[in-house]
């Protein structure tokens, strides 16, 4: 990969385009997951502390990896802002991934509350990365209120179903200047590769790895797929014929001529 | 009565720092909120827990999206 091909989020530069989630697997696997994924950003949740377990996830994350706390559990903008401020107070920087969900069946993000929370937190100096349902009007509003990236869902969270919203993510990629980071629903490396070929700036994955047979090997597979997709995007994909065929061998000099 | 992380405890009148220590919290990796106001670490010692306070003691955990 070219060294000058950086992912830029809020004036921070990253070489890796694979954002790793840290949920649903052992803390002891986190170091191997980060190493094999090559990730430079990892998401964490903010939750009530336990007095009995002094083991903390922070101790398992290398210091050069950027923490991206999420606001999961928030049901509206007010709760998301509260969680974001708690996360910042924990002393791991200004990055925040907004997640606001009222619906517990499909876990779909509330785009309206997400815009409100993004506006408040961006004004307070956070680097805001909102998780959203891929809607162009909402994405434009997120840009207007100061988001640092836009994170559309590919399919329902944890479903591993792949690019169900492909056409709408493509519209965001084509129309929005900010990095479009495909989050939620990506289940296979091939789907991550496809999103990157489309021009996504990065991929976020968690369940695809956490539910894989071997997490570190799957992390490595995703890394390679994301890098391949990025290279293909930068190279420019070959054209598709609507009908007919086009030989790639010379059409003269056949043995029967 | 004081509500801490959703549970009632009879600790009104205690100093926050002493309570956190006695309850075995690792203050390095937590943030404390009383009645939705974040308490700076330097203020733990000067904070007396009052009857009716709602206290949240928060840390980071593994999470991706909605975890």
Interface residues (C-beta under 8 A of the other chain):
Chain A: X21 X22 X23 X24 X25 X27 X30 X43 X44 X45 X46 X47 X48 X49 X50 X51 X52 X54 X56 X57 X58 X67 X69 X70 X72 X82 X85 X86 X87 X89 X90 X92 X99 X101 X107 X131 X157 X158 X183 X184 X204 X205 X206 X207 X210
Chain B: X5 X6 X23 X24 X25 X26 X29 X30 X31 X33 X36 X38 X56 X57 X58 X59 X60 X61 X62 X63 X64 X65 X66 X67
